Amino acid sequence: MSWKNTQQNSFADSLVVDHKSLSELDDVHNIINWNEIEQTLSNLYSSIRGAPSYPPLIMFKILILQAWYGLSDEALEKQIARDLMFRRFIDLSLSENVPDHSSIWRFRQLLSTKKAT
C-alpha cells in the first residue's frame, strides 16, 4: 500500500508565524509514544490498488482530535482544513489535502473491524 507523502514541509508551512496557540497540543503530542502506535497500525491496509492513502498514524490522530473536541466527521474535516493547531498535531502540511469525512469514517470502520477480529 502506498501512502501519501506528508513528511515534507511546504513553502506555505515556512510562512506560518509561530504563535503560542499553535502549540497548545504539543505537550500532549510529546508524551505519547507515536512510534509504537504507528507500528501497531502499520498492517491496517493490505490492498496495493487504488490511490495512495493517508498514513494510518495521521488518521489515528484525527480520530483522537474528533474524540477530544466532539466533532462529527464533516465538522472535523472542516476544522482540519482551517485550524493550524489541528494540522500541526496530525503533522499535515498546509500544501496537503485534508482527508474528507468519508475517509475519516472508513478509517474508523477499519479500526473497529480490526478490533473485532
Secondary structure per residue as TSV (DSSP state, phi and psi in degrees):
chain	resnum	aa	ss	phi	psi
A	1	M	-	360.0	130.4
A	2	S	-	-94.5	145.0
A	3	W	B	-115.2	151.3
A	4	K	-	-63.1	142.4
A	5	N	-	-80.3	110.5
A	6	T	-	-120.3	9.8
A	7	Q	-	-89.7	-17.0
A	8	Q	S	-96.3	126.7
A	9	N	-	-72.2	145.5
A	10	S	-	-95.1	172.6
A	11	F	H	-59.2	-39.6
A	12	A	H	-60.4	-39.0
A	13	D	H	-61.7	-37.3
A	14	S	H	-70.7	-16.9
A	15	L	H	-87.7	-11.6
A	16	V	S	-70.7	125.9
A	17	V	-	-79.8	127.2
A	18	D	-	-66.8	135.7
A	19	H	-	-139.8	146.2
A	20	K	G	-59.1	-27.1
A	21	S	G	-68.4	-24.5
A	22	L	G	-73.2	-20.4
A	23	S	G	-102.3	13.9
A	24	E	T	-59.5	-30.4
A	25	L	T	-98.1	1.1
A	26	D	H	-61.8	-42.1
A	27	D	H	-61.0	-44.0
A	28	V	H	-64.3	-44.0
A	29	H	H	-59.3	-38.3
A	30	N	H	-77.6	-18.3
A	31	I	H	-91.4	-9.5
A	32	I	S	-92.8	137.7
A	33	N	-	-84.3	86.6
A	34	W	H	-68.0	-29.5
A	35	N	H	-62.6	-40.5
A	36	E	H	-66.3	-42.4
A	37	I	H	-65.6	-43.2
A	38	E	H	-60.4	-40.9
A	39	Q	H	-64.3	-41.1
A	40	T	H	-63.4	-37.4
A	41	L	H	-84.3	-9.8
A	42	S	T	-61.6	-23.6
A	43	N	T	-97.6	14.1
A	44	L	S	-67.3	-41.4
A	45	Y	-	-96.4	128.9
A	46	S	-	-117.4	-16.3
A	47	S	-	-78.8	139.5
A	48	I	-	-102.2	0.6
A	49	R	-	-95.5	161.6
A	50	G	S	94.3	178.0
A	51	A	S	-71.1	154.5
A	52	P	-	-58.2	141.8
A	53	S	B	-100.7	167.1
A	54	Y	-	-72.6	143.8
A	55	P	-	-56.6	140.1
A	56	P	H	-55.3	-33.1
A	57	L	H	-65.3	-39.9
A	58	I	H	-61.9	-44.9
A	59	M	H	-65.3	-36.8
A	60	F	H	-64.7	-43.2
A	61	K	H	-62.9	-35.7
A	62	I	H	-62.1	-42.8
A	63	L	H	-66.3	-32.9
A	64	I	H	-63.4	-47.1
A	65	L	H	-59.8	-39.8
A	66	Q	H	-60.7	-43.6
A	67	A	H	-67.9	-43.1
A	68	W	H	-64.9	-38.2
A	69	Y	H	-103.7	0.1
A	70	G	T	61.1	44.9
A	71	L	-	-103.1	144.6
A	72	S	-	-71.3	168.9
A	73	D	H	-59.2	-43.9
A	74	E	H	-66.1	-43.7
A	75	A	H	-66.4	-36.2
A	76	L	H	-65.4	-43.6
A	77	E	H	-55.9	-47.7
A	78	K	H	-64.5	-40.6
A	79	Q	H	-64.7	-41.7
A	80	I	H	-64.1	-37.4
A	81	A	H	-64.6	-30.1
A	82	R	H	-114.3	-5.9
A	83	D	-	-109.3	112.8
A	84	L	H	-65.1	-33.8
A	85	M	H	-64.5	-42.0
A	86	F	H	-62.3	-46.3
A	87	R	H	-60.6	-40.3
A	88	R	H	-63.5	-43.8
A	89	F	H	-61.8	-41.3
A	90	I	H	-90.8	1.7
A	91	D	T	61.4	47.7
A	92	L	-	-112.0	118.5
A	93	S	-	-64.3	155.0
A	94	L	T	-64.0	-24.1
A	95	S	T	-88.0	-3.8
A	96	E	S	-91.0	145.6
A	97	N	-	-68.4	148.9
A	98	V	-	-85.3	136.8
A	99	P	-	-58.8	134.3
A	100	D	-	-78.0	166.1
A	101	H	H	-60.0	-32.0
A	102	S	H	-72.1	-32.3
A	103	S	H	-66.5	-39.1
A	104	I	H	-63.3	-45.7
A	105	W	H	-61.1	-46.8
A	106	R	H	-61.8	-39.5
A	107	F	H	-65.6	-42.3
A	108	R	H	-61.3	-41.6
A	109	Q	H	-64.1	-40.4
A	110	L	H	-60.8	-44.1
A	111	L	H	-62.3	-44.4
A	112	S	H	-68.3	-32.4
A	113	T	H	-68.2	-44.0
A	114	K	H	-66.5	-34.8
A	115	K	H	-66.4	-37.3
A	116	A	H	-72.8	-22.9
A	117	T	-	-90.9	360.0
